Amino acid sequence: METQRLLSGFCSNPTIPPVRNTKKPFFVASPPTSSASFYQPRKWVSYRTCHFVPQRVGSKQRLKCKNGVENVEDDAISHGKDLKNGVRRKKLAVFVSGGGSNFRSIHEASLQGSVHGDIVVLVTNKRGCGGAEYARDKGIPVVLFPKTKEEPDGLSPSDLVSVLRRFEVDFILLAGYLKLIPVELIRAYPRSIVNIHPSLLPAFGGKGYYGMKVHKAVIASGARYTGPTIHFVDEHYDTGRILAQSVVPVLANDTAEELAARVLREEHGLYVKVTEALCEERIIWREDSVPLIQSKENPSEFR
Ligand code: GRF
């Protein structure tokens, strides 16, 4: 709650906007409505209780941290409201625990313009991971989650929801984030959280299937095809509705490392395509709650 209090200092009305009811039979996904009363701080104030060495972000001096939220100058955050074909530019949170190569490819696609959205915050459970370093280097605020004995600066689930609300986050992209997503976050962001998994779910998914373990299991099974899956996130590991998949062949003499590298290359392209579709509001929910991607070129086609 300390973070809530601190951030509330910037906020004329700290009320969290109500969660939408999304139980409609068939609709285009849209992000949670953000309250117009949210105040965008002109300037982030510096707090200093944790152990980051101040670095430079562009020309700006950064960066202080309190209770899991590293603060940056406000103008490092995009407030773009620009419309593309009548669709508002989206705000994205990315969660990582490791190197963050998917995060980087989405960030690059955002800068290059194919993704109609901006990564406004990076959430990690590993403050020193490659993804967090990349975010700091690019001036993207870093948030620590969860709070643990080893990471007492991390946020609680309810504080994380508050922080994401204050960043006006529309979609959450899990990209190699190894912790289970708390139910508070799933309820606060219905149909708005996706994850990438390096196998063709529902095969080789679930608790314990992460990193190289997935690729070793694929090779040991004799499967001839594997590939990334992007799915919506529910309370369990890797069980949410599948949104997109891409097939990668398993070669006879593949090592797990070779296979992982081939799958990862495919992940980068797939995650960018899915993020483009999310940001352009091209996700359509079939009546049986299967999400489909509407083709950009031919809007009557769905995959
Ligand atoms: C990817 O293989 C992804 O499928 C899995 O974690 C890995 C993350 O890689 N969930 P990176 O951090 O994006 O490089």
Residues whose N, C-alpha, C, O or C-beta is under 5 A from the ligand:
A	BS01	GRF	G98 G99 G100 S101 N102 F103 A175 G176 I196 H197 P198
